[in-house]
Amino acid sequence: MVRLDGITMKQLRALRAVAKWGSLTAAGQALGLTTPAIHTQIKGLEDAVQVRLLQRAADGAGSDLTDAGHAMLAAAKRIEDALSQAGADLAALSRGKTGRVTLGVVSTAKYFAPRLVKALSLSHPDIEVALRVGNRETTIEGLERGAFEIAIMGRPPRRPPVLAEPLGPHPHTLLVPPGHRLLGQGVSADALLDEVFLTREPGSGTRILMERWLDRVADGRAFETMEMESNETIKQAVMAGLGIAFLSLHTVTEELGSGRLVELSAPGLPIVRNWFMVRREDEVPRPVAERLWEAILALRGSYFPTIPMIDAS
């Protein structure tokens, strides 16, 4: 018989540690416990849910989670997030606030998110806003776990189900260094395919949009890419002449204004999508999160960067 009331935070934290570090011994070292102590916590958790949560790893070293273990791990993360939110709310209340809301944004949005948080602090000084920046995958995972009550991204996810509101236009185009050979001429698909495209990791919203555009322009022909870890690294690489990049114009306003990067005119560009604000559709938001949602809508995108109008000829 499953005894959910017998589950403890120590057991859940032991499971999370094993999942992260791959073995009972490594989990014990991370938590400052002995291996037998970790085994006892896991065994107690398995007894409570009446199913095995760990199995020997395929290589014979360490432990992997079973399917049930992964389900319990997801629940453990949500519980930790809920407790963390409760602690943050209590701390905010002690400081005279009405509550605290965590706003998750994809990394491309970090170029305007601080201005948004500042505007919210002026219009709603009683609400404490915590900003969390991550890639698209991390931000969606945060929504799934409940770590973020509100998130801002370029394309709403299919899972988890979300309520999405457009916030404003989100333009993307090709960027090259000043004096690039393709400037000032009609850019053909053949000319583009001679270039190296500097791009983010697979799953990045910007990369997905770039690949769809290149597939149309190049009619399915292969193109060379070089993967980089951040938009900042990509911008520096373009300026150094390592390749060209397809980026959100909201990430390069300073470089365009100073002339360190130049917008390249090419077929079908710029591509204009929308920024979206999203929240879980299957959860009722807290009143403080609902107030912040409405406050962001009321700003009508006033926090977005102004894109310089540069003559690229």
N, C-alpha and C positions, 0 to 999 in steps of 0.2 A: 504494500500500500504506500503510495507516494505521500510523503510528509513535508509539504512545502514550508510549514511553520518550523521545521527543524533546521532549515538552511541558515547559515551564519555568514556574516561579511568576511570572516577569516577564511572560510571555505571558498567563497567566491574569489577572494584575492589570491588564494593559493592556485586556483584553476587558471586565473589570468596570468599568473607568473609562469606556470608550466607552459601555457600556450605561447607566451612571449619568448621564454628562454629555452624551451625544448626538452627539458628534463627536470625530474624532481630535485636532483642535486643542485642544478643551476638556479632553479626557482627558490630553493632554500637559501642559497647564498645571497640572492637578490633581496629576499625578505628578512634576512638575518635569522633564519630558522634552520634546524637540522633537517636532513633528508627524511628521517622517520616522522618528524613533525608535519612536514608537507604531505607525506603519505597518509597520515592520520586525518588531515583535513580533507583530502580528496576522497578517502574511503568514507568519511562521514557524509560528504556531499552525495556520493554514489548511493549510500544507504538511504538517504532522504528521498532521492528521486527514483530509486529502484532501477537503475540502468547504468551500464558502464560508460564512463566519460573519457577514459584514456585507453590507448592501446600502444603497443610497442611500435616505434617508428619503423618505416620500411627498411632503413639501413641497419636496423638492429640496435642503434644507439639512441637512447632517449625515448621520449614519449610524444605521440601525436594525439590530437583530440578525435574522438569518434564523431559521428553526425550528431548524436545527442550532446556530446561535449561542446560542439560548435553552437548548438542551440542555447545551451546553458551559458556559454561565454557571451553570446549576444545579450542575453538577459542580464548578466553580471555587469556588462558595460553600461546598459541603460540604468541599472540601479545606481551605479557609481555616479553617473551623470546627474541623475535626479537628486542624489544626496549632495553633490557638489553645487547644484543649482540652489538647493535649500539653504546650504551654508552661505552661499553668496547673497541670497535674499536676506537672510538674517543679519549679515554684516552690513548690507546696504540700509536695512531698516534701522540699525544701530547708529548709522550716520545721518539719519533724518530723511532718507529716501523712501519712496513708495515701493521700490523693488529694483531688481537688476535683470536685464535682458541681454542674452548673448547673441550677437549678430555675426553669422558666418559669411565670409565673402571669398570668392575665388581669387586667385593671385592677381589676375588682371585688374580686378576691382580695387586693389590696394592703392591705385593712383588717385582715386577720389574718395575712398571710404573714410579716411580721416576727416575730410571736410564734411562729409555727411554726419559723422559722429559729433563733430563740433557744432553743426547746425542743430542737431537734436539736443545737445546739452544746453543750448541757448533757448530753444523753444519749450523744452520739457526738462528743466533742471532737477526735477524730483525723481527722474528715472536715470539709473546708472546703466550705461551701455558698455558692454565688454565686446571688443572687436577680435575676431579670430580669422586669420588669413590662411588659406590652404589651397591646394590644387582642386580640381573639380571632383576627383574621386574622394578626397578627404572631406570636402564640404558635403557631398551627398551622404557619405557615411555618418557625418555629424547629424544631418537631418534624420536619418534612419534611427539613430540611437537616442535622439532627443537632446543631443548636446547643444544644438542651435535651435532656437524657436523661430528665428527668421534667418533667411539666407538670401544672398544676392549673387546671381550668376547669369551667364549669357544664354543658356538654354535649359528650361526646366527638365528635370529628370523624369523618366517613366516610372521609376521606383525610387523611393516610396511615392505613393500618390500625393500630389501637392496641389494647393491653391496657388495660382501664379498671377501676378499683376505686372504689366509692362511699366517700366520706369522711364524709358527714353531710348533714343537711337544709339546703336553701338556699331560704329563703322570700322571696317577692316580693309587694309590694302597692302600693297607691296612697298617696302622701304629699301632704299639703296644709299650708299655714301655719295657725297657730292662728286661730280665729275664722272660718274659711272657711265660705261659705254652705252647703256640702253636709254639714257636720258635724251630727250629731244628728238626721238624718232618713234615711228610706229613699232610697237613691240609685238613680234610674232611668237607663235607657240614654239617654233624651232629655236628662236633666240632665248626664250625663257628656259628651255630644257637644257641649254648649255650652262646654266647657272646651278650653284649649290644652294638649296633652300635650308636655311637655319631654322630649326623648329623645336618646340617643346616635346615633352614625353608623350607616348601614345595615350589616348584618352583625354588629352587636353582639348577643351572646347575650341580654341583657336586652331589647333592642329587639324581637328576634324573638319572645320570650315575650309582651311587651306587645301586639304587633300580633295575635298569635294570639288572645289574650284579648279584645281589642277587637273583632275580627271576629266572635267568638261573641256577645258582649254586644250589639253594635250591629247584628247581623244583616246584615253587609255594608255598612252605611252608612258614608260617609266621615267621618273625624275629622281635626281640625287638629293638626299637630305642629310643633314648633320644635326644630331639631337643635342640639345643643351638644356641645362637645369633650370633656367629662369629667363624671364624677359630681359632683365638687366644684362645678363651674359650675352644674350642674342644681340641686343643693341650694340654692345661694345664690339662684338664680332663683326657685325655689319660695318661699323665705322672703321674697323681694322682691315676690311676688304676680304674677309673669309667667305662671304656669300651674301645673299639677299634674304629678306625675311618678310613673311606675311604676318602682320601684327594688328592688334587693335590700335586705332589712332588715339585712343584715350591713354595709351601707354607711352606715347612718344611726343607729346605736345611740347615739352621743353627742347627736345632734340630738333624738332621741326622748326621751332621758333628761332633757335640759334644757328640753323643751317647745318648741323652736324649729320642729320639724316634728311633725305629727300623722298617725297612720295612719287612713286613711279606710275605713270599712266599705262594701264593695260586693259585688255578686253574684259568687260564685266565688273570692273573695279571703280570705286570702292563697293564692297558688299556691306549693306547696312542691315543689321539685325537689331534686336532689342535687348536691353538689360531687363532682367526680371527679378522681382522680389517673390520669394516662395516661402510657404510654410506647410506643415503636414495637414493634409485634408481630413485625415481620420482622427485628429485630435482637436479638442476645444482649447483655444489659446487662453492663457491667463489674461486677466484684465489689463495688466501692465504691458504685456506683449501686444495685445490688441490696440492699445493706445499708441504704442510705438509704430505699429504697422500703419495706422492712419496718419501719424505724423510724417512718416517717410513719403507717403502718397501726397500729402499736402505740400511738400517741398517742390514737387513737379520737376525733379531733375536739376534743380538750381545748383547742385554740388558737382555736376559733371564738368570736366575740363573743357575749356574753349580751344577748339582746334585752329591753329594758325592757318591762314590762307596764304600759301607759298606758291610762287611761280616756279614750277619745276623745269621750265624750258631752258 
